[in-house]
């Protein structure tokens, strides 16, 4: 997509930077929230990507797993089962 729509990618990256700059939450908390959101959306690739970033920001294995499992009563068992392996792979540096 970057070759096809470079201006869209540039604006998307600007949006991400603006979100990172929001005050009120530290970077680790933002990544754990992103893991929970991606789990709710049943997006294992997104979970894996944010698990890598969460670890970089100081998250523990337990925090990353907890962000996924938190969805059990909201999004159901299937969402957790879909995303938990991806979270662990991302935490372990696989991407």
Buried (B, 14 or more C-beta within 10 A) or exposed (E): EEEEEEEEEEEEEEEEEEEEEEEEEEBBBBBBBBBBBBBBBBBBEBBBBBBBBBBEBEBEEEBBBBBBBBBEEEBEEEBBEBBBEBBBBBBBEEE
